[in-house]
Amino acid sequence: MLLQLSLLGYTVFMEPLNILFIEPFYGGSHKAFADGFAHYSNHKVQLFTLPARFWKWRMRGAALEAVRSIPEPSRFDLVCAAAMLSLADLKALWGTSCPPLIAYFHENQLNYPLAPGETRDFHYGFTDITTGLAADRIIFNSHYHKQAFFDELPRFIRPMPDTRPTWAIEALRGKSTVIYPGIEVFQENDSVFPRKNAKIDFSNTLPADSPHRKGPLILWNHRWEHDKNPESFFHTLFSLAAEGLPFRLAVAGEHFTRYPEVFSKARTLLSERIVHFGYIENRSDYYALLHHADIVVSTAYQENFGLSIAEAVAAGCVPLLPQRLSYPELIPSEYHSACLYKSEEDLTKRLRGLITDGVHSYPALRDAMKSFSWSVVSSQFDELCAQHVPTHGWG
């Protein structure tokens, strides 16, 4: 079947491409993106994935495992990979059989926030640079991320004692673009609407006589890691709970064996308000939670797009987000004053107001998230992929 695509302003017809998508850290937003790309693309997409653990070893060794597992890469028209994979290693080891390469940057190691007590290993930042140089095209997941990368790149290179590769800055910029990751957007009348398929009923998880039962449901749906700044989120809730304000709490998001201690503290101190606490494996259950929640909060130090926030807002949650990172780009400007806060004190004040005065819905803000739906962004990915496979069944 021929695909109809718009390339460089012209409508063309072409055979679907055979695309290999490599995800060396198959979990969380990386997994959601890889699965969505494979499902919604009109090209033929095959996934090669590795479990989401040991990210430093993935940057060092995932290319070797890909080379071992995929001995005939020439059967693919194109290879897309999350930039955690070293494309320079992959390209060198595959040699002349290597197809065109596209790198998708979910994050970068030039300016990723360090954990307490950690020092930056510059090798990982240079892996990002060589990956970008080896790729035929670089895609960032937001304009904020792209700008932050190129703002940091000169500072990252400057400490080199000599032979600084300043030429790489423009070489990378010239092949870079932005395409947002896609999200699932559901309507109440959809046959696959999550509440119709969920196994968990989040509406009846507190006792009938609980003083918090009718309070708004506040949602945390981020990774349980330091860069998401959970301490600020929970300290805010501890303060509001001490005031006796009624609210419910749902804590989702992926976590690993070790995570910040504040999660255990919150589970104890806020136990009478908790309707859910832990990662939700089933996607229908997760989406059902989003549709039950009233307010979604982020306190992150690091966010290059905000997939979990976009999903929650698309489900009807009112967002309270820091006025930094990618959030001013994610939220339309007319809602900045209502949804973006300036400090932890400002967040506490805004949450207190929503609890006492009631949560006001923003249907237009919810509809704005449709611009991030896979039905929109998948065509952008398909067309960009087609640009890098010349003379492939054009009609």
C-alpha atoms as one frame of an Amber mdcrd trajectory, in Angstrom:
protein
   0.000   0.000   0.000   1.386   3.414  -0.949   1.586   6.156   1.670   0.607
   9.720   0.841   3.013  12.183   2.426   3.748  15.880   2.160   7.465  16.387
   1.582   9.021  19.803   1.016   5.615  21.171   0.044   4.863  18.421  -2.472
   2.458  15.513  -2.152   4.232  12.227  -2.869   3.330   8.547  -2.726   5.771
   5.952  -1.435   5.996   2.443  -0.090   6.073   2.187   3.718   9.614   2.198
   5.069  11.093  -0.613   7.109  12.238   1.198  10.248  14.162  -0.185  13.198
  13.581   1.730  16.436  16.173   1.080  19.145  15.294   1.952  22.734  18.071
   1.000  25.169  16.082   2.184  28.220  12.616   0.710  27.664  10.633   2.157
  30.547   8.581   5.189  31.553   8.289   7.921  28.938  10.899   6.188  26.765
   8.703   3.084  26.570   5.562   5.137  25.943   7.258   6.941  23.071   8.697
   3.794  21.463   5.372   1.952  21.701   3.435   4.938  20.370   5.809   5.455
  17.461   5.590   1.781  16.485   1.792   1.669  16.845   0.825   4.910  15.110
   3.399   5.162  12.344   2.243   4.256   8.851   5.700   2.845   8.221   6.656
  -0.667   9.317   8.401  -0.222  12.655  10.280  -2.964  14.500  11.396  -2.357
  18.079  14.669  -3.457  19.617  14.656  -2.720  23.349  16.631  -3.290  26.526
  15.248  -3.108  30.090  15.146   0.301  31.796  18.031  -0.104  34.240  21.734
   0.748  34.534  21.478   3.824  32.305  25.234   4.472  32.365  25.961   0.970
  31.149  23.289   1.387  28.476  25.114   4.428  27.097  28.381   2.477  27.154
  27.212  -0.897  25.905  23.768  -0.847  24.267  25.264  -0.297  20.804  27.326
  -3.469  21.187  24.244  -5.476  22.063  22.376  -3.998  19.093  25.217  -4.934
  16.735  25.279  -8.478  18.101  21.501  -8.866  17.911  20.995  -7.204  14.503
  23.724  -8.583  12.210  22.004  -7.476   8.969  20.968  -3.845   9.464  20.848
  -3.223   5.708  17.418  -4.892   5.599  16.082  -1.716   7.233  15.591   1.533
   5.352  16.174   3.644   8.444  17.202   3.318  12.081  15.748   5.590  14.759
  17.175   5.433  18.253  16.786   7.133  21.602  19.935   9.196  22.056  20.962
   7.188  25.118  22.364   4.783  22.520  25.827   5.657  21.183  25.124   6.058
  17.468  28.818   6.696  16.770  29.636   3.205  18.075  26.710   1.688  16.201
  27.641   3.356  12.923  31.308   2.396  13.199  30.586  -1.248  13.992  27.922
  -1.674  11.328  30.152   0.008   8.769  28.867   0.318   5.213  25.744  -1.732
   6.018  24.493   0.996   8.374  21.210   2.616   7.222  20.495   6.331   7.710
  20.261   7.211  11.419  17.893   9.460  13.380  18.556  10.274  17.041  15.692
  11.232  19.377  16.816  13.208  22.421  14.503  12.654  25.396  17.215  14.162
  27.614  20.914  14.953  27.418  23.869  14.496  29.742  25.391  17.928  29.240
  23.174  19.546  31.860  21.085  16.775  33.460  20.703  17.569  37.196  23.070
  15.585  39.380  21.954  13.547  42.370  23.197  14.725  45.784  26.890  13.863
  46.151  27.307  13.012  42.467  29.899  14.625  40.170  29.461  14.957  36.427
  31.152  12.369  34.220  31.924  14.280  31.040  32.190  11.075  29.006  28.403
  10.833  28.838  28.020  14.360  27.523  30.563  13.616  24.821  28.592  10.493
  23.936  25.623  12.804  23.273  27.820  14.961  21.034  29.233  12.055  19.009
  25.772  10.485  18.768  24.449  13.721  17.285  27.367  13.963  14.857  26.863
  10.352  13.712  23.131  10.862  13.140  21.711  12.077   9.843  19.029  13.954
  11.786  18.541  14.946  15.431  15.099  15.366  16.973  14.572  17.096  20.322
  11.349  16.582  22.265  10.768  20.322  22.846  12.066  23.717  21.802  13.107
  24.276  25.415  15.256  21.145  25.333  16.865  22.058  22.039  17.685  25.560
  23.281  19.020  24.282  26.613  21.275  21.792  24.801  22.819  24.413  22.545
  23.091  26.936  25.383  25.116  24.435  27.400  27.210  23.016  24.553  29.816
  25.855  24.390  30.221  25.770  28.193  30.586  21.992  28.087  33.335  22.146
  25.450  35.224  25.102  26.964  37.163  23.185  29.705  38.959  21.072  27.067
  42.662  22.062  27.216  43.034  22.197  23.422  41.527  21.079  20.079  38.085
  22.143  21.248  35.474  20.894  18.738  33.600  24.200  18.532  32.811  23.369
  14.918  30.478  20.650  16.224  28.037  23.250  17.579  26.832  24.412  14.181
  27.166  20.930  12.708  24.705  19.647  15.307  22.427  22.669  15.091  22.124
  22.336  11.333  20.633  18.841  11.558  18.377  19.458  14.581  14.617  19.849
  14.719  11.789  19.484  17.248   8.907  17.013  17.240   6.917  16.505  20.426
   6.357  12.973  21.731   2.793  11.795  21.271   0.196  11.133  23.942  -3.046
   9.181  24.076  -6.109  11.435  24.082  -9.476   9.924  25.027 -13.018  11.246
  24.778 -15.853  10.297  27.134 -17.735   8.487  24.344 -14.733   6.442  23.152
 -15.279   2.700  23.315 -11.779   2.421  24.821 -12.375   5.178  27.389 -10.320
   4.097  30.426 -13.113   4.143  33.003 -14.919   1.491  30.963 -11.931  -0.867
  31.035 -10.210  -0.100  34.344  -9.950  -2.784  37.015  -9.455  -0.291  39.851
 -12.221   2.029  41.091 -10.405   5.083  42.428 -13.607   6.794  43.567 -14.303
   4.604  46.617 -10.927   3.990  48.206 -11.429   6.146  51.320 -13.864   5.268
  54.149 -17.336   6.775  53.791 -16.862   8.786  56.992 -13.465  10.169  55.995
 -13.307  13.987  56.350 -11.121  14.048  53.239 -13.397  12.003  50.987 -14.876
  15.049  49.227 -11.616  16.949  48.918  -9.932  17.311  45.513  -7.727  14.475
  44.339  -4.132  15.697  43.944  -1.954  13.635  41.621   1.775  12.922  41.458
   2.537  10.901  38.305   6.286  11.339  37.831   9.338   9.138  38.335  10.326
   8.732  41.989  13.736  10.348  41.511  15.636  13.363  42.775  15.320  15.422
  39.571  11.535  15.490  39.980  12.016  17.181  43.380   9.453  15.152  45.369
  10.579  16.786  48.622   9.048  20.105  47.609   5.788  18.439  46.557   5.314
  16.463  49.756   6.457  19.258  52.068   3.716  21.386  50.521   1.145  18.681
  51.205   2.436  18.206  54.756   1.811  21.920  55.389  -1.716  21.817  53.961
  -2.523  18.649  55.910  -1.335  20.342  59.104  -3.884  23.104  58.404  -6.606
  20.445  58.388  -7.590  21.029  54.754  -9.460  18.165  53.052  -7.727  16.627
  50.033  -7.013  13.208  48.648  -3.696  12.021  47.234  -2.737   9.643  44.422
   0.930   8.840  43.884   1.746   7.014  40.673   4.873   7.092  38.506   7.634
   4.576  37.914  10.199   3.844  40.582  13.089   1.506  41.176  14.482  -0.347
  44.199  15.953   2.833  45.672  14.005   6.078  45.766  13.919   9.273  47.881
  12.986   8.671  51.532  10.271  11.309  51.423   7.958   8.844  49.625   7.978
   6.505  52.646   7.459   9.461  54.968   4.507  10.664  52.899   2.926   7.231
  52.866   2.888   7.307  56.661   1.982  10.943  57.350  -0.689  11.178  54.640
  -2.037   7.632  54.907  -5.635   8.716  55.681  -5.773  10.700  52.427  -4.166
   8.233  50.017  -6.357   6.605  47.350  -3.401   5.093  45.495   0.331   4.808
  46.094   2.639   3.089  43.605   3.301   2.398  39.955   0.280   1.333  37.888
   1.260  -1.310  35.376  -2.080  -1.503  33.572  -2.484   1.448  31.216  -6.296
   1.478  31.410  -6.067   1.747  35.186  -3.505   4.522  34.885  -5.636   6.528
  32.461  -8.651   5.969  34.716  -6.692   7.515  37.583  -5.889  10.543  35.410
  -9.603  11.016  34.674 -10.485  10.766  38.378  -7.823  13.247  39.518  -8.591
  16.955  39.895  -5.122  18.531  40.161  -1.767  17.405  38.803   1.373  18.938
  40.289   4.998  19.077  39.220   7.904  20.406  41.262  10.590  19.135  38.866
  14.127  20.416  38.462  14.400  18.596  35.130  11.687  18.278  32.476  12.310
  18.477  28.755   8.724  17.880  27.688   6.337  16.674  30.386   4.588  13.614
  28.974   2.856  12.718  32.243   1.610  16.291  32.659   0.259  16.466  29.097
  -1.561  13.154  29.620  -3.094  14.351  32.884  -4.208  17.720  31.465  -5.708
  15.946  28.442  -7.715  13.877  30.933  -9.076  17.016  32.593  -6.659  17.697
  35.465  -5.848  21.297  36.384  -2.031  21.619  36.325   0.118  23.477  38.843
   3.619  23.631  37.379   6.813  25.577  38.032   7.362  28.575  35.777  10.484
  27.054  34.253  11.784  24.205  32.087   9.447  23.050  29.293   6.232  23.924
  31.111   5.736  27.441  29.658   5.957  25.772  26.232   3.608  22.919  27.147
   0.873  25.152  28.578  -0.667  27.796  26.254   0.327  31.320  27.269  -3.219
  32.372  28.190  -3.155  29.838  31.058   0.289  30.699  32.438  -1.045  32.949
  35.192  -3.461  30.250  36.367  -1.221  27.198  36.036   2.419  28.249  36.526
   3.751  29.093  39.985   6.951  30.946  40.942   8.016  29.356  44.228   7.130
  26.670  46.755   5.279  29.308  48.765   3.299  30.227  45.653   2.485  26.561
  45.045   1.235  26.180  48.614  -0.952  29.285  48.259  -2.425  28.107  44.953
  -3.151  24.593  46.213  -4.776  26.011  49.330  -7.011  28.155  47.134  -8.057
  25.223  44.946  -8.884  23.134  48.009 -10.930  25.822  49.758 -12.540  27.548
  46.769 -12.990  24.545  44.470 -11.243  23.374  41.315 -12.291  25.191  38.138
 -12.079  23.149  34.953 -10.479  24.483  31.784 -12.038  22.641  28.823 -10.059
  24.720  26.298  -6.793  23.835  28.031  -7.758  20.179  27.918  -8.494  20.492
  24.193  -5.129  22.197  23.621  -3.396  18.945  24.555  -4.812  17.382  21.381
  -1.962  19.044  19.492   0.319  16.503  21.228  -1.824  13.490  20.339  -0.256
  10.677  18.358  -2.835  11.242  15.617  -1.147  14.616  15.024   2.548  14.010
  15.668   2.843  10.586  14.019   2.492  12.163  10.569   5.333  14.552  11.421
   7.583  11.626  12.303   6.538   9.698   9.194   7.338  12.617   6.903  10.702
  13.331   8.523  11.681   9.662   8.246  10.755   9.660   4.565  13.034  12.630
   3.912  16.069  10.546   4.849  15.397   7.587   2.563  15.722   8.962  -1.000
  14.280   7.234  -4.062  12.379   4.673  -1.983   9.317   3.783  -4.016   8.390
   7.337  -4.913   5.389   7.808  -7.170
